[in-house]
């Protein structure tokens, strides 16, 4: 007969033993690896990475923020175990071939603070509008515009990708590896810069990997995107709406005003209509990803693997996939031509309301399409998925329902995520409870299902225990939720469970569930009550 612990005895143990358990020790002292579509810790457990972006785009501050040890301690308290930490090419290589170690020492300090709090980091080579000349990213010497004009008119900053010939030309020269001032191709410079970074952190276990480029974008091929979408939009709206738009020009005029933009966004809140419009751009984005983007990814991976075979390569899509266009990226390969064993899919997902005053009112159908398609791509690639950016709610009010809708999709997909982005007052935002949420951090085996119902306080987690593993399953419970000790149901009970705190001073909890000797499916349900 299986040896079990009576439930009343387990509850008694939990009531008297809220000590800090060994699971809260420093956990970033060994590399994270990958097995098929899962991130795996050094003990062989599946790990769900959940955290936040920490990216400084301010050149006057040398691209380093003012976050300190207390901020990293807060992230640990909030249940985060991962940070997407930005590095800026201009900060790293302001002159061709000259790398700024002082800048990297600032990165070192943040890695050290993460290590002290058991937080993993993956490094993100960040860019927006390609260059420091227009936003952040490439140094001026690597920004070859051929004297094309920069036009930044538009409702949101990213419109310049489609309007600015300077940005498009600079991007084309990057994708074509045009020689820089020293005669070396600028893309080759980029790869060598990554190699320099990888060599520095090759044996650093707090760093789990490298996000090769933030939201890579097309060059002049972008000029095909908007005309194709506008033409299709007019055609689709005419077919389904009595209020016909007569031309692409009229559609552009409506998009230029807040009221007009909101009207169009409402019309696009239909999965069939929306997908039919964005999918006309798929051949354009796909051609770019299969040729230019994958070529760059392979070049950079080759450079990194010369000095570092320990870390994960994180692959992003073009910006088009942020809004739901299918991605055509493929796995990178090693020197032997075989698939590199350490790579992950790291898309971003944003509804069309992002960066507008309507950010708290996204369209559910569009949101579902975006992340369902990301899930399909992750399956095609057979890679773990970490959504590198989502949210961007800032300090807007009324954002909690929108954030929780995205989180529910993450739960269904069993994926990892890093929210965009950190601020000193993020814990005061309306959407914070969606970030500071209960979830299984580490699973002794394979996660099958989990979800939290904020309306009822019910938390459910189902997994397959691996009887060959010795380390426990760990579930994080935030401080704003209290566990109803009378309503913890674990099946099978096996060795029971223990409730501990995240740290000696923490109000947040970790539920520690030792593996069962026999393995097999296990399920736990919790009743969580909001602390008033």
Buried (B, 14 or more C-beta within 10 A) or exposed (E): EEEBEEBEEBBEEBEEEEEBBEBBEEBBEEBBBBEEBBBBBBBBBBBBBBBBBBBBBEEEEBBBBEBEEEBBBBBBBBBBBBBBBBBBBBBBBBEBEEBBEEBBEBBBBBBEBBBBBBBBBBBBBBBBBBBBBBBBBBBEBBBBBEEBEBBBEBBEEBBBBBBBBBBBBBBBBBBBBBBBEEEBBBBBBBBBBBBBBBBBBBEBBBBBBBBBBBBBBBBEBBBBBBEBBBBBBBBBBEEEEEEEBEEBEBBEEBBEEEEBBBBBBEBBBBBEBBBBBBBBBBEBBBBBBEEBBBEBBBBBBBBBBEBBEBBBBBBBBBBBBBBBBBBBBBBBBBEEEEBBEBBBBBBBBBBBBBBBEBBBBBBEBBBBBBBBBBBEBBEBBEBBBBBBBBBBBBEBEEBBBBBBBBBBBBBBBBBBBBBBBBBEEBEEBBBBBBBBBBBBBBBBBBBBEBBBEBEEBBBBBBBBBBBEBEBBBBBBBBBBBBBEBEEBEBEBBBBBBBBBBBBEEBEBBBBBBBBBEEBEBBBBBBBBEEEE
